[in-house]
Amino acid sequence: MKIGILSDIHGNYYALSAVLDHAKLLGIDHFYILGDLIGYYSNPVEVIQKIKSLNATVIRGNHEDLITKVINKELKIKELTEKYGEGHEVAIKEMCKKDLEWLIQLPAEQVVCIDNISIKLCHGAPGKTDYYLYPNSQFNILKSFCNNNFDYIFMGHTHYPFNFKYEKCSLINVGSVGQSKDIGGLASWGMLDTNNNVYIPYRTPYKVKTLINDIEKSRNSNKEYLISVLKRNRLDL
C-alpha cells in the first residue's frame, strides 16, 4: 500500500490541491493527516471538506487545540489573530457546525499497524502535541522520542522536515504542506510504501503567486509575515 503523509495544511487549499494531484499520479491508496488543518491561510472550509472526502486517518494539531480553546471561551480570538492572522477566525465563522465539531474532536494521536509495519502518528512529538522537534535538535532529545515498539513515528508541527533513525525506529517529520519554512511555496510531505517499507519525501509546487495575490487583497493583519514565509529561500519570487 502507498500511504501519503501530510501535515500542517493551515488552510492553504492551493497547496493541498496540488499535493492531492501529485498523490493521485503516484497512486496513493490512503492518507495520514497529522493535524493543523487550519490557521494562517483563509480557506479552511475547502480544506476540511476535501480532507473529509479522502480515504484518510486524521489527527488534530495544536491549532485545532487553539480553536477549541476559543470555542470554550478559554482564549480570545483576538490573541490568535494578532499572532497568526485571520485564519482561525475565518474557520469559526465560515465552517458549518458539523465540520467544526469533527475538527475539534479529532484524536491527538493514532497507532496503526499495516503490512506488519508499526506506526505512531502524532503532531509535535509522541505524547506532546505542541513540542518542537527540528532537524538540528540535539541527538539525545531526538533519540529520547524514538521507540522500538514502532518502525515509524510520523510528525509535523515545526514545518521543517527531517528523518532521524535510532535503532529500529525512524522518527520522521514530514514538514508542512501549507507553510513550508525551509523552502517557501513548496508543499512538503511524504509517502510510505508498505510493499517495500520505504519512505520517500516529496516537494510539490503549487500556485504560490496566486496565493500571494489573494493575501495582498485580503484584510489579513498578518499578511506581511505570511507572504515572507511563502517567498523564503526562493530566487523566483
C-alpha positions in Angstrom: 0.0 0.0 0.0 1.1 3.5 -0.7 0.3 6.0 2.1 0.6 9.8 1.7 1.6 11.5 4.9 0.6 15.2 5.2 0.8 17.7 8.0 0.2 21.4 8.7 -2.0 22.4 5.8 -3.1 25.5 7.6 -6.0 26.5 5.3 -3.8 26.6 2.2 -6.1 25.0 -0.3 -3.8 25.7 -3.3 -1.1 23.6 -1.7 -3.4 20.8 -0.6 -4.9 20.5 -4.1 -1.5 20.3 -5.7 -0.4 17.6 -3.3 -3.5 15.6 -3.9 -3.0 15.8 -7.7 0.6 14.6 -7.1 -0.6 11.8 -4.8 -3.0 10.6 -7.5 -0.2 10.5 -10.0 1.8 8.4 -7.6 -1.1 6.0 -6.9 -1.6 6.8 -3.2 -4.1 4.5 -1.6 -4.6 6.1 1.8 -3.5 9.2 3.7 -2.3 10.0 7.2 -3.1 13.7 8.1 -1.1 14.9 11.1 -3.0 17.9 12.2 -3.1 21.7 11.8 -5.6 21.7 9.0 -6.5 25.3 9.9 -4.7 28.6 10.9 -2.8 31.2 8.9 -4.5 31.0 5.5 -8.1 31.6 4.6 -9.6 28.5 3.0 -10.3 26.2 6.0 -13.7 25.3 4.7 -12.4 23.9 1.4 -9.5 22.2 3.2 -11.8 20.4 5.7 -14.3 19.3 3.1 -11.5 17.9 0.9 -9.8 16.1 3.8 -13.1 14.6 4.9 -13.7 13.2 1.3 -10.4 11.3 1.4 -9.6 7.7 2.5 -7.7 9.1 5.4 -6.6 8.7 9.1 -6.7 12.2 10.6 -5.4 13.5 14.0 -5.5 17.0 15.4 -2.7 19.5 15.9 -2.1 22.5 18.2 -4.1 24.8 16.0 -7.1 22.6 16.5 -6.5 22.8 20.2 -6.3 26.6 20.0 -9.6 26.9 18.2 -11.1 24.6 20.8 -10.0 27.0 23.5 -11.6 29.9 21.7 -14.9 28.0 21.3 -14.7 27.1 25.0 -14.0 30.7 25.9 -10.6 29.9 27.4 -8.9 32.1 24.8 -9.9 35.2 22.9 -9.9 35.1 19.1 -8.1 38.4 19.1 -5.0 36.7 20.6 -4.8 34.3 17.7 -5.5 37.0 15.2 -2.6 39.1 16.4 -0.2 36.2 16.3 -1.3 34.2 13.3 -3.7 36.3 11.2 -7.4 35.7 10.5 -7.3 32.0 9.6 -8.8 30.8 12.9 -11.5 33.5 12.8 -12.5 32.5 9.3 -12.7 28.9 10.4 -15.0 29.7 13.2 -17.2 32.0 11.2 -17.5 30.0 7.9 -17.3 26.3 8.8 -20.6 24.6 9.4 -21.3 23.2 12.9 -20.8 19.6 11.8 -17.4 20.2 10.3 -16.2 22.3 13.2 -17.3 19.6 15.7 -15.5 16.9 13.5 -12.3 19.1 13.6 -12.1 19.7 17.3 -13.0 16.1 18.2 -10.1 14.5 16.2 -7.8 12.3 18.3 -4.4 13.7 19.4 -2.5 10.6 18.3 -3.1 7.3 16.5 -1.3 4.0 16.4 -1.7 1.8 13.3 -0.2 -1.4 12.0 -0.2 -2.3 8.3 1.6 -5.0 6.4 3.5 -5.8 9.7 4.7 -2.2 9.9 4.0 -0.5 13.3 3.4 3.3 13.0 2.6 6.1 15.5 1.0 9.3 14.3 1.4 12.5 16.3 1.7 16.2 15.7 4.6 17.7 17.6 6.1 14.6 19.3 4.8 11.5 21.0 2.7 12.5 23.9 3.3 16.2 23.3 1.2 17.9 20.6 2.9 21.2 20.9 6.5 20.1 21.3 9.0 21.3 18.7 11.5 18.9 17.1 13.8 20.3 14.4 16.4 18.8 12.1 19.1 20.4 14.4 17.6 19.3 17.7 20.1 17.7 20.0 20.8 14.0 19.3 19.8 12.9 22.8 16.5 14.7 22.5 15.6 13.1 19.2 16.8 9.7 20.5 14.6 10.1 23.6 11.4 10.2 21.4 12.4 7.0 19.4 10.5 3.9 20.5 11.4 0.5 19.2 7.8 -0.6 19.5 7.3 1.4 16.3 9.0 1.2 12.9 8.0 4.8 12.2 6.9 7.7 14.2 5.5 10.4 11.9 5.0 14.1 13.0 4.8 17.7 11.7 4.4 20.9 13.7 7.7 22.7 13.1 7.3 22.9 9.3 10.9 21.7 8.9 11.2 18.1 7.5 13.8 15.6 8.7 14.4 11.9 9.0 16.1 10.6 12.2 16.7 6.9 12.8 17.8 5.3 16.1 18.0 1.5 16.3 14.7 0.2 14.8 12.7 3.4 14.9 12.5 6.1 12.3 11.4 9.5 13.6 10.2 11.4 10.6 8.9 15.0 10.4 7.1 15.3 7.0 7.3 19.1 7.0 4.3 21.3 6.1 2.0 21.2 3.1 0.7 24.7 3.6 3.6 26.7 5.0 7.0 25.0 4.5 9.6 27.1 6.3 12.9 25.9 4.9 11.8 26.4 1.3 8.8 28.6 0.8 6.0 27.8 -1.6 6.8 24.1 -2.0 4.5 21.7 -0.2 6.5 19.3 1.9 5.0 15.8 2.5 5.9 12.1 2.1 4.9 8.7 1.0 5.3 5.4 2.8 5.3 2.3 0.5 4.5 -0.6 2.8 5.2 -3.1 0.0 9.0 -2.4 0.3 9.0 -0.5 3.6 10.4 2.7 2.1 9.6 6.3 3.0 10.1 8.9 0.2 9.9 12.7 0.9 8.3 14.9 -1.7 8.2 18.6 -2.5 5.2 19.7 -4.6 5.0 23.1 -6.3 1.6 24.9 -6.2 0.1 28.3 -7.3 2.1 30.3 -4.7 1.8 33.5 -6.7 -2.0 33.2 -6.8 -2.0 32.7 -3.1 0.3 35.7 -2.5 -2.2 37.8 -4.6 -5.1 36.6 -2.5 -3.2 37.5 0.7 -2.3 41.0 -0.7 -6.0 41.7 -1.5 -7.2 40.4 1.9 -7.6 42.2 5.2 -5.3 39.7 7.0 -3.4 41.6 9.6 -0.5 39.1 9.3 -0.1 39.4 5.5 3.5 40.6 5.5 4.6 37.5 7.5 2.5 35.1 5.5 3.9 36.3 2.2 7.5 36.4 3.5 7.3 32.7 4.5 6.0 31.8 1.1 9.0 33.6 -0.5 11.6 32.2 1.9 14.8 31.0 0.2 13.3 31.3 -3.2 15.0 33.1 -6.2 12.0 33.1 -8.4 9.5 35.0 -6.2 
